[in-house]
Amino acid sequence: MRSFLAALLALTTLSSVASQSFLTGDAPAPRIPLPREKAPAFSAKAVLHDDFTQVSLSDYTEKSQWLVLFFYPFDYTFVCPTEIRSFSDNAAKFAEMNTGVAGVSTDSHHTHLSWTRTSRENGGVGPLNIPLVSDTGKKISYDYGVLITDSNDDMFGAALRGVFIIDPTGTVRSVIINDDGAGRNVDEVIRTVQALQYSDSHEGEGCPANWTPGSKTIKTNADGAKEFFESWA
């Protein structure tokens, strides 16, 4: 028992030290991984279906799946549950696109579990169809460039509202980051995944502004583009 407690204390201390290094200026400023760059690997405790689990980037890439990884500031807040519910309610639609979804905040997995056990009517998120990942050490948020490290900021130590669309090769394909007050449009995230998947499978075609599945694409050559622009004008 004593050795177990010592090991637990060591892990807790290590997590605390790592967190402090990201927040005290000892580490370089967070850098956002851009499209075409490899997504930072991660593995952390999470809550899914009223239980604790482990979630890793490799869970998705090893299955040749896409991943929508979204960050949010805090559990038990106001805008955050509306976004999480929307992502969860659309989990089946994402699954049809061979796409997983996972949410991340710097809250503990215990807090995540409590929040999912709180009804939506009482400010919780209720049961979810997606995992909520715990980033208490703040490394995932830091690695993805969304950790707020300014000690004068009232959201110091939390994550910005970031969305990273990652393809089956583990490459970042899209980055969307909002400030705290603006919730994200999940329909637009779905549309972006659809556009990326379409352009990947149709060489020489691109998806123009406001494209949705079934609408016209644009050939990425002079003659093809001219044909599109003539019909678009």
N, C-alpha and C positions, 0 to 999 in steps of 0.2 A: 504493500500500500504506500509506504514511504517513497519508494522509487517511482511509483506511478505519479504521486503528487509532485515529486521533484521534476519529472519529465513534463507534466502539465504546466508547472510554473515556468519552466524553461521555454516552452512553446509560446506561452502567453507573453513572456518578456521579449522573446524574439519578435513576435508580431508587433508589440508596442514599439520596440526600437526601430523596426523597419518603417512603421507608420510615422514615427517622429522624424526619421531621416528625410522622408518625402515632404514634410511640412516645415522643416526648420532651415531650409536653404542648403542642407548638406548635399542634396542631390541636385542635378541639373534641372532646369525648368521643364515641366512636362511637355512632351512633343506629340502632336497628333499624327498617327500613322495615316498617310495619304493613300488615295486610290492607286492601285498597282503595286503597293508595298505589302509585304507579308504582315498579317495580323499577329500581334504579340500573343504567344501561347499563354494559357492560364488554366488553372485547376483549383477549384475552391468548393467549400461546402455550400449547399443550396437547399431550398425547400421545394418539394414537388409532391402533390397529392397527399398533403398532410403528414409528410415524413421528411426526414433529412436524407440527403443524397450528395453525391459529388458530381460536379459538372466541369467538363474540360472542353477546350476548343477541339481537341482530337476526337471527342465523342461525335462530332459532326463531320469533320474532314475524313475520318476513317470510314464513314458511311457514304462518302461522296455527297454530302448534303450541304446546302447553303445555310448560313446562319445570320439572323438579324439579332445583333447584340445591342441592347439599349441600356443606357445608364439613366438613373434618376436620383435626385438629391436625398430624399428621406422617406422612410415609412411614416405612416400616421400623419400625412400632410393633406394637401388639398387638390392640387393639379395632378400630382403623381398617381393617385388611385384611378383617376379617369383614363390616363394613358395605359396603365397596366391592365385594367379591365378590357380596354379596347384591343390591346394586343392579344390578351387571353381569349376574348370572344372570337377573334379571327384566327385562332390557332389552326383550325381545320383547313381554312383557306390557304394558310401558309404551307401546311403539310401537303396539300395538293400540288404545291409548287416545289416540293422536295426541299422545304425550308424550315429549319427549326427557329425558335424564338427563345431568348433568355434575357431576363432583366437583371440589372446589377445595381446595388447601392452599397454604401459603406456601413450599413446596419448589420447587426449580427444575424446569424441564422435563427436564433431564438426569437428575435424581434420579428423576422419574416414569418415564422410559424405562427406567432401570436396574431399578427396582422391578417394572415389568411384565415384564421379562426374567428375573426371579427366580421360580422355581417356588413354588407355594403351599406345598409341603412344606418349603421352606427359608425361609419367612417372607415371601415375596413375594406379589404378587397375581396373577402370571401374565398371560397375554393377557386383555384386557378388551373388552367390547362398548360401553363408554362412554368419553368423553374424561376425562382428568385434567388440569385447568387449573392452570397455574403462576401463583401470585400472589406472586412474589418482592418486588415493590414494596409489597405488603400493601394496596393501594388497594381491591381488590375486597372483601377481608375487612373493611376499615374501612368502606366504603360500605354494607355489609350489616349492620354493627353487631356483628360476631362477633369482631373482632380483640381479643386480650388485650393491653391497653396498660399494665397495672400492672407496673412493673419489679421488684416484689417477688414476683411470681407466677412459679412455676417453669415456666409455659408462656408466659411473656412473648414476644410477637411471633408467637404461633401463633393459629389460629382455633378457636373453640368448635365443637361439633358442631351446626351449624345446618342446617335444611332449609327452603327457600323454594319454595313451589309458585306458579308464575307462569303466568298465563293468556295466550292469544294476543294480547291487547291490551297485554301488558307490565305488567299489574297484579298485585301480590302478592295471593294469595288465602289463603295459610296460612303460618304460621311455627311451626316446632318447633325448640327449642334445648335441648340436653342438656349437662350438664357432662361432663368427660372420661371418667369411669368407666362411663357408661351408653351402650351402643350403641343405635342406633335400630332400630325395628321397620319393615322395608320393607313388610311386608303392610299396616301401618296407613297408610303413605304412599300406597300403591296405593288403599286404601279411601277415603282422603280425596280423592284426585283423582277417583275415581268419583263420590263424593257431590257434589263441587263441579260436575262436569260434568252430573250428573243434575239438580241444582237449577237450573242455568243453562238447561237445555232444557225444564224443566217449571215454568213460571211458576205461582206460587201453591202450590208444594209445597216442603217441607223434608225433610231426611233426619234422623231422630231418632238418639239415641244407639245406637251399635253397628249402625247400618244397613249392610246389604250389598246389592248389586244383586239385585233380585227380591223383597226384603222390603218391608214396608209403609212408606209415607211418611206425612207428616202435612200436611194442608191448613192453610195459614197464614191461616185465618179461624176465627171462633168456632165455627161449626157443624161445620166439618170437623175442627177440633181436638178437639171434644167426642166425635165419632165415633171418632177414634183413641184417645183416652184411655179410653173405655169398653171398647174391645177390649183395651187394654193393661193395664188395672188387674188 
